[in-house]
Amino acid sequence: MTQELADMQRAPSNRMPARSGPQARRRQGLPPRWFGALRPYLYILPTFVFLIAFTYVPIVRSVWMSLHESHVALARPVFVGLDNYRYAFSEPLFWKVLRNNLLYAVATIPTSVGLGLFFAVLVNRPIRAAGLYRSALFYPTVLPMAAASMLWLWMLTPGYGLVNHYLGRLGFPDIEWTGDPRYAMWALVIVGIWKYTGYYMVLLLAGLQALPSDLYEAAAIEGASPWQQFWKITFPLLSPTTFFVTVMAIINSFQSIDQVYLMTRGGPANATNMMVYYIYQVAFRFWDMGYASALSTVLFVVLLALTVLAFRVMHHRVHYA
């Protein structure tokens, strides 16, 4: 019996080896091999289609439209090359609007990011009712910008507004916050800082809570003060989050239109007119789509340049754990 089993094992098998070709995979009910390589791209295909349709195509169309003269007086757009850009760079109002936007960015970005970091460090400490403080600081972010603008417009109203009321108690005169060119931009700056500080605080707080606690324990054992712990541990390790928040603040500062439209309408005397609102005026009040497209392209280039500059200046100081 044992000899027979040994002979059977030495005998060549008549069974065909298993095949893994396309026909065999179809017989087994398996998808073809190329489908496995293509499957991840099929998952992102809907998002990719929406990205092309609603981001890249409008950008390309806007750049193409900026090379045409297109307004209500023309039956169809006329190709004019770079004339819209030449007109923009020779227009004093364009440079005034750009200066206004740069002033708004310089005034809001460091202040809102700095306050966001300050409040994030405060509410990250083990204090009572920390959740209540976090909610209160984040609440302005939840409000729509239109509601926030109307609220601050009422608070800044001369005569009976809360801001002038308390300033009057301190001996200051009544201020035309939205009607005086000296103060109108600062009214928008106040609203921008109040609106976005809580948003940046939440992002920075998430970064703070991801930092390892053993570093602070070792620093406390070595006798490091709270300021030394912040400057030597917290700030360097939080630099990736700070860098991201700064880039977001740059983009947000050049997209301000709600508070401009509701509080000042770009006035007085274009003292608060900024890029997005200026584009809106040209496109939907003067119906000059070609010039508005050129302004949109210029804004895109300005934002791209500022973002690249932020990467060049700040990225080499970012410490990734």
Phi and psi restraints in degrees (value plus and minus 20) as a CYANA .aco file:
   2 THR   PHI     -88.5   -48.5
   2 THR   PSI     -56.9   -16.9
   3 GLN   PHI     -84.7   -44.7
   3 GLN   PSI     -57.9   -17.9
   4 GLU   PHI     -85.5   -45.5
   4 GLU   PSI     -61.0   -21.0
   5 LEU   PHI     -85.2   -45.2
   5 LEU   PSI     -57.9   -17.9
   6 ALA   PHI     -86.2   -46.2
   6 ALA   PSI     -59.3   -19.3
   7 ASP   PHI     -84.4   -44.4
   7 ASP   PSI     -56.6   -16.6
   8 MET   PHI     -87.3   -47.3
   8 MET   PSI     -55.4   -15.4
   9 GLN   PHI     -90.8   -50.8
   9 GLN   PSI     -54.1   -14.1
  10 ARG   PHI     -98.7   -58.7
  10 ARG   PSI     -38.4     1.6
  11 ALA   PHI     -90.5   -50.5
  11 ALA   PSI     121.6   161.6
  12 PRO   PHI     -86.8   -46.8
  12 PRO   PSI     118.4   158.4
  13 SER   PHI     -98.4   -58.4
  13 SER   PSI     121.6   161.6
  14 ASN   PHI    -111.4   -71.4
  14 ASN   PSI     -23.2    16.8
  15 ARG   PHI     -97.2   -57.2
  15 ARG   PSI     121.3   161.3
  16 MET   PHI     -97.1   -57.1
  16 MET   PSI     122.7   162.7
  17 PRO   PHI     -85.1   -45.1
  17 PRO   PSI     129.7   169.7
  18 ALA   PHI     -86.2   -46.2
  18 ALA   PSI     115.7   155.7
  19 ARG   PHI    -123.9   -83.9
  19 ARG   PSI     127.3   167.3
  20 SER   PHI    -140.4  -100.4
  20 SER   PSI       3.3    43.3
  21 GLY   PHI     -96.7   -56.7
  21 GLY   PSI     159.4   199.4
  22 PRO   PHI     -78.2   -38.2
  22 PRO   PSI     -61.7   -21.7
  23 GLN   PHI     -86.0   -46.0
  23 GLN   PSI     -62.4   -22.4
  24 ALA   PHI     -83.8   -43.8
  24 ALA   PSI     -59.2   -19.2
  25 ARG   PHI     -87.0   -47.0
  25 ARG   PSI     -53.4   -13.4
  26 ARG   PHI     -89.6   -49.6
  26 ARG   PSI     -58.6   -18.6
  27 ARG   PHI     -84.8   -44.8
  27 ARG   PSI     -53.5   -13.5
  28 GLN   PHI    -103.5   -63.5
  28 GLN   PSI     -22.4    17.6
  29 GLY   PHI      57.6    97.6
  29 GLY   PSI      -0.4    39.6
  30 LEU   PHI    -116.1   -76.1
  30 LEU   PSI     126.8   166.8
  31 PRO   PHI     -90.3   -50.3
  31 PRO   PSI     137.2   177.2
  32 PRO   PHI     -85.1   -45.1
  32 PRO   PSI     141.4   181.4
  33 ARG   PHI     -83.5   -43.5
  33 ARG   PSI     -55.8   -15.8
  34 TRP   PHI     -85.8   -45.8
  34 TRP   PSI     -44.1    -4.1
  35 PHE   PHI     -88.4   -48.4
  35 PHE   PSI     -55.5   -15.5
  36 GLY   PHI     -84.0   -44.0
  36 GLY   PSI     -57.3   -17.3
  37 ALA   PHI     -93.2   -53.2
  37 ALA   PSI     -48.2    -8.2
  38 LEU   PHI    -108.2   -68.2
  38 LEU   PSI     -36.8     3.2
  39 ARG   PHI     -78.2   -38.2
  39 ARG   PSI     -66.2   -26.2
  40 PRO   PHI     -77.6   -37.6
  40 PRO   PSI     -55.5   -15.5
  41 TYR   PHI     -92.9   -52.9
  41 TYR   PSI     -48.4    -8.4
  42 LEU   PHI     -87.9   -47.9
  42 LEU   PSI     -51.6   -11.6
  43 TYR   PHI     -85.9   -45.9
  43 TYR   PSI     -57.6   -17.6
  44 ILE   PHI    -112.8   -72.8
  44 ILE   PSI     -19.1    20.9
  45 LEU   PHI     -80.3   -40.3
  45 LEU   PSI     -66.0   -26.0
  46 PRO   PHI     -78.6   -38.6
  46 PRO   PSI     -64.6   -24.6
  47 THR   PHI     -83.2   -43.2
  47 THR   PSI     -60.1   -20.1
  48 PHE   PHI     -84.4   -44.4
  48 PHE   PSI     -59.1   -19.1
  49 VAL   PHI     -84.3   -44.3
  49 VAL   PSI     -65.5   -25.5
  50 PHE   PHI     -84.4   -44.4
  50 PHE   PSI     -57.5   -17.5
  51 LEU   PHI     -83.1   -43.1
  51 LEU   PSI     -63.0   -23.0
  52 ILE   PHI     -87.0   -47.0
  52 ILE   PSI     -65.2   -25.2
  53 ALA   PHI     -89.1   -49.1
  53 ALA   PSI     -56.5   -16.5
  54 PHE   PHI    -132.1   -92.1
  54 PHE   PSI     -19.3    20.7
  55 THR   PHI    -145.1  -105.1
  55 THR   PSI     -82.0   -42.0
  56 TYR   PHI     -93.0   -53.0
  56 TYR   PSI     -62.0   -22.0
  57 VAL   PHI     -83.2   -43.2
  57 VAL   PSI     -66.0   -26.0
  58 PRO   PHI     -81.5   -41.5
  58 PRO   PSI     -54.8   -14.8
  59 ILE   PHI     -84.9   -44.9
  59 ILE   PSI     -67.6   -27.6
  60 VAL   PHI     -83.6   -43.6
  60 VAL   PSI     -62.1   -22.1
  61 ARG   PHI     -85.6   -45.6
  61 ARG   PSI     -57.8   -17.8
  62 SER   PHI     -85.2   -45.2
  62 SER   PSI     -62.0   -22.0
  63 VAL   PHI     -83.6   -43.6
  63 VAL   PSI     -62.1   -22.1
  64 TRP   PHI     -85.6   -45.6
  64 TRP   PSI     -61.0   -21.0
  65 MET   PHI     -86.7   -46.7
  65 MET   PSI     -48.2    -8.2
  66 SER   PHI     -87.3   -47.3
  66 SER   PSI     -35.9     4.1
  67 LEU   PHI    -110.7   -70.7
  67 LEU   PSI     -11.6    28.4
  68 HIS   PHI    -144.3  -104.3
  68 HIS   PSI     135.1   175.1
  69 GLU   PHI    -114.5   -74.5
  69 GLU   PSI      97.8   137.8
  70 SER   PHI    -161.6  -121.6
  70 SER   PSI      87.6   127.6
  71 HIS   PHI    -169.9  -129.9
  71 HIS   PSI    -198.9  -158.9
  72 VAL   PHI     -87.9   -47.9
  72 VAL   PSI     -38.4     1.6
  73 ALA   PHI    -100.0   -60.0
  73 ALA   PSI     -30.3     9.7
  74 LEU   PHI    -130.6   -90.6
  74 LEU   PSI     118.9   158.9
  75 ALA   PHI     -89.9   -49.9
  75 ALA   PSI     -55.2   -15.2
  76 ARG   PHI    -165.3  -125.3
  76 ARG   PSI     135.4   175.4
  77 PRO   PHI     -80.9   -40.9
  77 PRO   PSI     125.3   165.3
  78 VAL   PHI    -137.2   -97.2
  78 VAL   PSI     108.8   148.8
  79 PHE   PHI     -89.9   -49.9
  79 PHE   PSI     104.8   144.8
  80 VAL   PHI    -147.1  -107.1
  80 VAL   PSI     -13.9    26.1
  81 GLY   PHI      50.1    90.1
  81 GLY   PSI    -148.1  -108.1
  82 LEU   PHI    -116.4   -76.4
  82 LEU   PSI      -2.5    37.5
  83 ASP   PHI     -81.4   -41.4
  83 ASP   PSI     -58.2   -18.2
  84 ASN   PHI     -82.7   -42.7
  84 ASN   PSI     -57.0   -17.0
  85 TYR   PHI     -91.5   -51.5
  85 TYR   PSI     -59.8   -19.8
  86 ARG   PHI     -82.6   -42.6
  86 ARG   PSI     -61.1   -21.1
  87 TYR   PHI     -85.0   -45.0
  87 TYR   PSI     -60.5   -20.5
  88 ALA   PHI     -82.9   -42.9
  88 ALA   PSI     -64.7   -24.7
  89 PHE   PHI     -93.8   -53.8
  89 PHE   PSI     -36.2     3.8
  90 SER   PHI    -119.9   -79.9
  90 SER   PSI     -20.9    19.1
  91 GLU   PHI    -112.2   -72.2
  91 GLU   PSI      99.4   139.4
  92 PRO   PHI     -79.6   -39.6
  92 PRO   PSI     -53.3   -13.3
  93 LEU   PHI     -84.3   -44.3
  93 LEU   PSI     -56.9   -16.9
  94 PHE   PHI     -80.3   -40.3
  94 PHE   PSI     -64.9   -24.9
  95 TRP   PHI     -89.2   -49.2
  95 TRP   PSI     -53.0   -13.0
  96 LYS   PHI     -86.9   -46.9
  96 LYS   PSI     -63.2   -23.2
  97 VAL   PHI     -83.1   -43.1
  97 VAL   PSI     -61.9   -21.9
  98 LEU   PHI     -84.9   -44.9
  98 LEU   PSI     -60.5   -20.5
  99 ARG   PHI     -83.7   -43.7
  99 ARG   PSI     -61.4   -21.4
 100 ASN   PHI     -79.0   -39.0
 100 ASN   PSI     -63.5   -23.5
 101 ASN   PHI     -87.3   -47.3
 101 ASN   PSI     -58.9   -18.9
 102 LEU   PHI     -85.6   -45.6
 102 LEU   PSI     -59.8   -19.8
 103 LEU   PHI     -82.5   -42.5
 103 LEU   PSI     -63.8   -23.8
 104 TYR   PHI     -81.8   -41.8
 104 TYR   PSI     -61.5   -21.5
 105 ALA   PHI     -85.8   -45.8
 105 ALA   PSI     -65.0   -25.0
 106 VAL   PHI     -84.4   -44.4
 106 VAL   PSI     -54.2   -14.2
 107 ALA   PHI     -98.7   -58.7
 107 ALA   PSI     -52.5   -12.5
 108 THR   PHI    -114.5   -74.5
 108 THR   PSI     -56.8   -16.8
 109 ILE   PHI     -84.7   -44.7
 109 ILE   PSI     -76.8   -36.8
 110 PRO   PHI     -82.6   -42.6
 110 PRO   PSI     -57.2   -17.2
 111 THR   PHI     -88.8   -48.8
 111 THR   PSI     -69.0   -29.0
 112 SER   PHI     -88.0   -48.0
 112 SER   PSI     -60.7   -20.7
 113 VAL   PHI     -88.3   -48.3
 113 VAL   PSI     -61.8   -21.8
 114 GLY   PHI     -83.5   -43.5
 114 GLY   PSI     -64.3   -24.3
 115 LEU   PHI     -86.3   -46.3
 115 LEU   PSI     -57.3   -17.3
 116 GLY   PHI     -80.8   -40.8
 116 GLY   PSI     -62.0   -22.0
 117 LEU   PHI     -87.2   -47.2
 117 LEU   PSI     -60.9   -20.9
 118 PHE   PHI     -81.7   -41.7
 118 PHE   PSI     -68.5   -28.5
 119 PHE   PHI     -89.0   -49.0
 119 PHE   PSI     -53.6   -13.6
 120 ALA   PHI     -83.4   -43.4
 120 ALA   PSI     -62.0   -22.0
 121 VAL   PHI     -85.6   -45.6
 121 VAL   PSI     -58.8   -18.8
 122 LEU   PHI     -85.4   -45.4
 122 LEU   PSI     -69.6   -29.6
 123 VAL   PHI    -100.0   -60.0
 123 VAL   PSI     -26.4    13.6
 124 ASN   PHI    -101.6   -61.6
 124 ASN   PSI     -31.1     8.9
 125 ARG   PHI     -98.6   -58.6
 125 ARG   PSI     134.3   174.3
 126 PRO   PHI     -95.0   -55.0
 126 PRO   PSI      63.5   103.5
 127 ILE   PHI    -138.6   -98.6
 127 ILE   PSI     139.8   179.8
 128 ARG   PHI     -91.5   -51.5
 128 ARG   PSI     124.6   164.6
 129 ALA   PHI      38.1    78.1
 129 ALA   PSI      15.8    55.8
 130 ALA   PHI     -83.1   -43.1
 130 ALA   PSI     -56.6   -16.6
 131 GLY   PHI     -83.4   -43.4
 131 GLY   PSI     -56.0   -16.0
 132 LEU   PHI     -86.0   -46.0
 132 LEU   PSI     -62.4   -22.4
 133 TYR   PHI     -85.0   -45.0
 133 TYR   PSI     -61.3   -21.3
 134 ARG   PHI     -82.8   -42.8
 134 ARG   PSI     -62.8   -22.8
 135 SER   PHI     -84.0   -44.0
 135 SER   PSI     -60.4   -20.4
 136 ALA   PHI     -85.6   -45.6
 136 ALA   PSI     -59.5   -19.5
 137 LEU   PHI     -93.2   -53.2
 137 LEU   PSI     -49.8    -9.8
 138 PHE   PHI    -105.0   -65.0
 138 PHE   PSI     -36.4     3.6
 139 TYR   PHI     -76.7   -36.7
 139 TYR   PSI     -61.0   -21.0
 140 PRO   PHI     -78.5   -38.5
 140 PRO   PSI     -48.6    -8.6
 141 THR   PHI     -87.6   -47.6
 141 THR   PSI     -52.4   -12.4
 142 VAL   PHI     -89.0   -49.0
 142 VAL   PSI     -53.8   -13.8
 143 LEU   PHI     -85.8   -45.8
 143 LEU   PSI     118.2   158.2
 144 PRO   PHI     -82.1   -42.1
 144 PRO   PSI     129.0   169.0
 145 MET   PHI     -80.8   -40.8
 145 MET   PSI     -51.4   -11.4
 146 ALA   PHI     -83.9   -43.9
 146 ALA   PSI     -64.4   -24.4
 147 ALA   PHI     -86.4   -46.4
 147 ALA   PSI     -60.9   -20.9
 148 ALA   PHI     -83.1   -43.1
 148 ALA   PSI     -59.8   -19.8
 149 SER   PHI     -84.9   -44.9
 149 SER   PSI     -63.8   -23.8
 150 MET   PHI     -85.7   -45.7
 150 MET   PSI     -56.6   -16.6
 151 LEU   PHI     -82.8   -42.8
 151 LEU   PSI     -67.7   -27.7
 152 TRP   PHI     -91.5   -51.5
 152 TRP   PSI     -49.9    -9.9
 153 LEU   PHI     -82.4   -42.4
 153 LEU   PSI     -59.1   -19.1
 154 TRP   PHI     -89.2   -49.2
 154 TRP   PSI     -61.2   -21.2
 155 MET   PHI     -87.6   -47.6
 155 MET   PSI     -48.1    -8.1
 156 LEU   PHI    -116.0   -76.0
 156 LEU   PSI     -15.6    24.4
 157 THR   PHI     -86.1   -46.1
 157 THR   PSI     111.5   151.5
 158 PRO   PHI     -83.8   -43.8
 158 PRO   PSI     126.3   166.3
 159 GLY   PHI      76.8   116.8
 159 GLY   PSI     -80.1   -40.1
 160 TYR   PHI    -145.4  -105.4
 160 TYR   PSI     -16.6    23.4
 161 GLY   PHI     -87.4   -47.4
 161 GLY   PSI     129.1   169.1
 162 LEU   PHI     -82.8   -42.8
 162 LEU   PSI     -57.7   -17.7
 163 VAL   PHI     -84.7   -44.7
 163 VAL   PSI     -69.4   -29.4
 164 ASN   PHI     -86.7   -46.7
 164 ASN   PSI     -50.4   -10.4
 165 HIS   PHI     -83.1   -43.1
 165 HIS   PSI     -67.7   -27.7
 166 TYR   PHI     -95.9   -55.9
 166 TYR   PSI     -51.6   -11.6
 167 LEU   PHI     -86.1   -46.1
 167 LEU   PSI     -55.7   -15.7
 168 GLY   PHI     -83.5   -43.5
 168 GLY   PSI     -54.7   -14.7
 169 ARG   PHI     -86.0   -46.0
 169 ARG   PSI     -46.1    -6.1
 170 LEU   PHI    -108.3   -68.3
 170 LEU   PSI     -19.5    20.5
 171 GLY   PHI      78.0   118.0
 171 GLY   PSI     -14.5    25.5
 172 PHE   PHI    -104.3   -64.3
 172 PHE   PSI     129.2   169.2
 173 PRO   PHI     -94.5   -54.5
 173 PRO   PSI     145.9   185.9
 174 ASP   PHI     -87.5   -47.5
 174 ASP   PSI     110.8   150.8
 175 ILE   PHI    -132.3   -92.3
 175 ILE   PSI     112.2   152.2
 176 GLU   PHI    -103.3   -63.3
 176 GLU   PSI      67.2   107.2
 177 TRP   PHI     -84.2   -44.2
 177 TRP   PSI     -62.4   -22.4
 178 THR   PHI    -122.4   -82.4
 178 THR   PSI     -22.9    17.1
 179 GLY   PHI    -129.3   -89.3
 179 GLY   PSI     -29.0    11.0
 180 ASP   PHI    -127.3   -87.3
 180 ASP   PSI     104.3   144.3
 181 PRO   PHI     -78.3   -38.3
 181 PRO   PSI     -43.2    -3.2
 182 ARG   PHI     -93.9   -53.9
 182 ARG   PSI     -45.6    -5.6
 183 TYR   PHI    -137.4   -97.4
 183 TYR   PSI     -33.4     6.6
 184 ALA   PHI     -82.1   -42.1
 184 ALA   PSI     -63.4   -23.4
 185 MET   PHI     -83.9   -43.9
 185 MET   PSI     -56.9   -16.9
 186 TRP   PHI     -89.6   -49.6
 186 TRP   PSI     -47.3    -7.3
 187 ALA   PHI     -83.6   -43.6
 187 ALA   PSI     -61.9   -21.9
 188 LEU   PHI     -87.3   -47.3
 188 LEU   PSI     -56.7   -16.7
 189 VAL   PHI     -82.4   -42.4
 189 VAL   PSI     -63.2   -23.2
 190 ILE   PHI     -79.4   -39.4
 190 ILE   PSI     -65.3   -25.3
 191 VAL   PHI     -84.3   -44.3
 191 VAL   PSI     -62.7   -22.7
 192 GLY   PHI     -83.1   -43.1
 192 GLY   PSI     -63.4   -23.4
 193 ILE   PHI     -84.9   -44.9
 193 ILE   PSI     -65.8   -25.8
 194 TRP   PHI     -81.7   -41.7
 194 TRP   PSI     -54.7   -14.7
 195 LYS   PHI     -97.1   -57.1
 195 LYS   PSI     -59.3   -19.3
 196 TYR   PHI    -121.6   -81.6
 196 TYR   PSI     -32.1     7.9
 197 THR   PHI     -80.5   -40.5
 197 THR   PSI     -62.8   -22.8
 198 GLY   PHI     -85.0   -45.0
 198 GLY   PSI     -55.6   -15.6
 199 TYR   PHI     -85.0   -45.0
 199 TYR   PSI     -65.4   -25.4
 200 TYR   PHI     -87.9   -47.9
 200 TYR   PSI     -52.6   -12.6
 201 MET   PHI     -81.9   -41.9
 201 MET   PSI     -62.8   -22.8
 202 VAL   PHI     -84.4   -44.4
 202 VAL   PSI     -62.0   -22.0
 203 LEU   PHI     -83.5   -43.5
 203 LEU   PSI     -63.8   -23.8
 204 LEU   PHI     -89.8   -49.8
 204 LEU   PSI     -53.9   -13.9
 205 LEU   PHI     -84.7   -44.7
 205 LEU   PSI     -59.1   -19.1
 206 ALA   PHI     -82.3   -42.3
 206 ALA   PSI     -58.5   -18.5
 207 GLY   PHI     -86.9   -46.9
 207 GLY   PSI     -58.4   -18.4
 208 LEU   PHI     -84.5   -44.5
 208 LEU   PSI     -61.2   -21.2
 209 GLN   PHI     -91.9   -51.9
 209 GLN   PSI     -33.4     6.6
 210 ALA   PHI    -110.0   -70.0
 210 ALA   PSI     -25.0    15.0
 211 LEU   PHI     -96.2   -56.2
 211 LEU   PSI     123.3   163.3
 212 PRO   PHI     -89.6   -49.6
 212 PRO   PSI     114.0   154.0
 213 SER   PHI     -98.0   -58.0
 213 SER   PSI     -40.8    -0.8
 214 ASP   PHI     -86.7   -46.7
 214 ASP   PSI     -45.7    -5.7
 215 LEU   PHI     -85.8   -45.8
 215 LEU   PSI     -59.9   -19.9
 216 TYR   PHI     -90.1   -50.1
 216 TYR   PSI     -55.3   -15.3
 217 GLU   PHI     -85.0   -45.0
 217 GLU   PSI     -62.4   -22.4
 218 ALA   PHI     -85.7   -45.7
 218 ALA   PSI     -59.7   -19.7
 219 ALA   PHI     -85.9   -45.9
 219 ALA   PSI     -58.0   -18.0
 220 ALA   PHI     -86.0   -46.0
 220 ALA   PSI     -57.7   -17.7
 221 ILE   PHI     -84.0   -44.0
 221 ILE   PSI     -56.7   -16.7
 222 GLU   PHI     -96.9   -56.9
 222 GLU   PSI     -25.8    14.2
 223 GLY   PHI      70.3   110.3
 223 GLY   PSI      -0.1    39.9
 224 ALA   PHI     -92.4   -52.4
 224 ALA   PSI     117.6   157.6
 225 SER   PHI     -96.0   -56.0
 225 SER   PSI     143.8   183.8
 226 PRO   PHI     -75.9   -35.9
 226 PRO   PSI     -58.6   -18.6
 227 TRP   PHI     -86.5   -46.5
 227 TRP   PSI     -60.7   -20.7
 228 GLN   PHI     -85.6   -45.6
 228 GLN   PSI     -57.3   -17.3
 229 GLN   PHI     -83.7   -43.7
 229 GLN   PSI     -60.7   -20.7
 230 PHE   PHI     -86.9   -46.9
 230 PHE   PSI     -66.4   -26.4
 231 TRP   PHI     -95.0   -55.0
 231 TRP   PSI     -52.1   -12.1
 232 LYS   PHI    -116.3   -76.3
 232 LYS   PSI     -42.8    -2.8
 233 ILE   PHI    -137.5   -97.5
 233 ILE   PSI     -78.3   -38.3
 234 THR   PHI     -84.0   -44.0
 234 THR   PSI     -73.2   -33.2
 235 PHE   PHI     -83.2   -43.2
 235 PHE   PSI     -64.7   -24.7
 236 PRO   PHI     -84.8   -44.8
 236 PRO   PSI     -62.8   -22.8
 237 LEU   PHI     -93.0   -53.0
 237 LEU   PSI     -42.7    -2.7
 238 LEU   PHI    -108.3   -68.3
 238 LEU   PSI     -20.3    19.7
 239 SER   PHI     -79.6   -39.6
 239 SER   PSI     -55.9   -15.9
 240 PRO   PHI     -81.1   -41.1
 240 PRO   PSI     -62.8   -22.8
 241 THR   PHI     -87.2   -47.2
 241 THR   PSI     -61.1   -21.1
 242 THR   PHI     -82.6   -42.6
 242 THR   PSI     -59.7   -19.7
 243 PHE   PHI     -83.4   -43.4
 243 PHE   PSI     -64.6   -24.6
 244 PHE   PHI     -82.5   -42.5
 244 PHE   PSI     -64.1   -24.1
 245 VAL   PHI     -83.9   -43.9
 245 VAL   PSI     -58.5   -18.5
 246 THR   PHI     -84.5   -44.5
 246 THR   PSI     -62.6   -22.6
 247 VAL   PHI     -83.7   -43.7
 247 VAL   PSI     -61.6   -21.6
 248 MET   PHI     -82.7   -42.7
 248 MET   PSI     -58.4   -18.4
 249 ALA   PHI     -86.1   -46.1
 249 ALA   PSI     -57.7   -17.7
 250 ILE   PHI     -81.9   -41.9
 250 ILE   PSI     -65.7   -25.7
 251 ILE   PHI     -85.2   -45.2
 251 ILE   PSI     -64.3   -24.3
 252 ASN   PHI     -83.0   -43.0
 252 ASN   PSI     -55.5   -15.5
 253 SER   PHI     -87.7   -47.7
 253 SER   PSI     -43.9    -3.9
 254 PHE   PHI    -118.7   -78.7
 254 PHE   PSI     -13.1    26.9
 255 GLN   PHI    -133.4   -93.4
 255 GLN   PSI      -1.4    38.6
 256 SER   PHI     -97.2   -57.2
 256 SER   PSI     100.6   140.6
 257 ILE   PHI    -161.9  -121.9
 257 ILE   PSI     -53.9   -13.9
 258 ASP   PHI     -81.3   -41.3
 258 ASP   PSI     -71.0   -31.0
 259 GLN   PHI     -89.7   -49.7
 259 GLN   PSI     -49.5    -9.5
 260 VAL   PHI     -86.6   -46.6
 260 VAL   PSI     -65.5   -25.5
 261 TYR   PHI     -85.2   -45.2
 261 TYR   PSI     -61.4   -21.4
 262 LEU   PHI    -106.3   -66.3
 262 LEU   PSI     -48.3    -8.3
 263 MET   PHI    -119.9   -79.9
 263 MET   PSI     -59.3   -19.3
 264 THR   PHI    -150.6  -110.6
 264 THR   PSI     -37.8     2.2
 265 ARG   PHI      33.9    73.9
 265 ARG   PSI      13.2    53.2
 266 GLY   PHI      63.0   103.0
 266 GLY   PSI     -27.1    12.9
 267 GLY   PHI    -116.6   -76.6
 267 GLY   PSI    -191.7  -151.7
 268 PRO   PHI     -97.3   -57.3
 268 PRO   PSI     120.7   160.7
 269 ALA   PHI      35.7    75.7
 269 ALA   PSI      22.9    62.9
 270 ASN   PHI      39.6    79.6
 270 ASN   PSI       4.6    44.6
 271 ALA   PHI     -91.5   -51.5
 271 ALA   PSI     -41.8    -1.8
 272 THR   PHI    -141.2  -101.2
 272 THR   PSI      -6.9    33.1
 273 ASN   PHI     -92.0   -52.0
 273 ASN   PSI     108.9   148.9
 274 MET   PHI    -145.6  -105.6
 274 MET   PSI     153.1   193.1
 275 MET   PHI     -78.8   -38.8
 275 MET   PSI     -70.3   -30.3
 276 VAL   PHI     -85.3   -45.3
 276 VAL   PSI     -60.6   -20.6
 277 TYR   PHI     -88.3   -48.3
 277 TYR   PSI     -55.7   -15.7
 278 TYR   PHI     -84.2   -44.2
 278 TYR   PSI     -61.3   -21.3
 279 ILE   PHI     -82.7   -42.7
 279 ILE   PSI     -61.0   -21.0
 280 TYR   PHI     -81.2   -41.2
 280 TYR   PSI     -63.1   -23.1
 281 GLN   PHI     -81.0   -41.0
 281 GLN   PSI     -67.8   -27.8
 282 VAL   PHI     -84.8   -44.8
 282 VAL   PSI     -59.2   -19.2
 283 ALA   PHI     -98.9   -58.9
 283 ALA   PSI     -62.8   -22.8
 284 PHE   PHI    -135.4   -95.4
 284 PHE   PSI     -19.3    20.7
 285 ARG   PHI    -131.2   -91.2
 285 ARG   PSI     -62.7   -22.7
 286 PHE   PHI    -117.7   -77.7
 286 PHE   PSI     -29.1    10.9
 287 TRP   PHI      34.5    74.5
 287 TRP   PSI      19.9    59.9
 288 ASP   PHI    -125.9   -85.9
 288 ASP   PSI      65.1   105.1
 289 MET   PHI     -89.3   -49.3
 289 MET   PSI     -51.5   -11.5
 290 GLY   PHI     -85.4   -45.4
 290 GLY   PSI     -68.4   -28.4
 291 TYR   PHI     -87.3   -47.3
 291 TYR   PSI     -58.8   -18.8
 292 ALA   PHI     -82.9   -42.9
 292 ALA   PSI     -58.1   -18.1
 293 SER   PHI     -85.7   -45.7
 293 SER   PSI     -58.0   -18.0
 294 ALA   PHI     -84.2   -44.2
 294 ALA   PSI     -61.3   -21.3
 295 LEU   PHI     -84.4   -44.4
 295 LEU   PSI     -58.7   -18.7
 296 SER   PHI     -83.5   -43.5
 296 SER   PSI     -59.5   -19.5
 297 THR   PHI     -86.0   -46.0
 297 THR   PSI     -60.2   -20.2
 298 VAL   PHI     -82.8   -42.8
 298 VAL   PSI     -62.1   -22.1
 299 LEU   PHI     -82.6   -42.6
 299 LEU   PSI     -60.6   -20.6
 300 PHE   PHI     -81.4   -41.4
 300 PHE   PSI     -62.4   -22.4
 301 VAL   PHI     -87.3   -47.3
 301 VAL   PSI     -60.2   -20.2
 302 VAL   PHI     -82.6   -42.6
 302 VAL   PSI     -66.0   -26.0
 303 LEU   PHI     -83.7   -43.7
 303 LEU   PSI     -60.3   -20.3
 304 LEU   PHI     -83.3   -43.3
 304 LEU   PSI     -62.6   -22.6
 305 ALA   PHI     -85.1   -45.1
 305 ALA   PSI     -62.3   -22.3
 306 LEU   PHI     -86.5   -46.5
 306 LEU   PSI     -57.4   -17.4
 307 THR   PHI     -86.6   -46.6
 307 THR   PSI     -63.0   -23.0
 308 VAL   PHI     -83.9   -43.9
 308 VAL   PSI     -59.9   -19.9
 309 LEU   PHI     -82.3   -42.3
 309 LEU   PSI     -61.1   -21.1
 310 ALA   PHI     -82.8   -42.8
 310 ALA   PSI     -59.1   -19.1
 311 PHE   PHI     -83.7   -43.7
 311 PHE   PSI     -63.6   -23.6
 312 ARG   PHI     -86.8   -46.8
 312 ARG   PSI     -59.3   -19.3
 313 VAL   PHI    -100.2   -60.2
 313 VAL   PSI     -60.3   -20.3
 314 MET   PHI    -122.3   -82.3
 314 MET   PSI     -44.7    -4.7
 315 HIS   PHI     -86.5   -46.5
 315 HIS   PSI     -52.9   -12.9
 316 HIS   PHI     -94.7   -54.7
 316 HIS   PSI     -28.9    11.1
 317 ARG   PHI    -120.2   -80.2
 317 ARG   PSI     -17.5    22.5
 318 VAL   PHI    -104.9   -64.9
 318 VAL   PSI     109.7   149.7
 319 HIS   PHI    -130.3   -90.3
 319 HIS   PSI      91.8   131.8
 320 TYR   PHI    -113.1   -73.1
 320 TYR   PSI     109.4   149.4
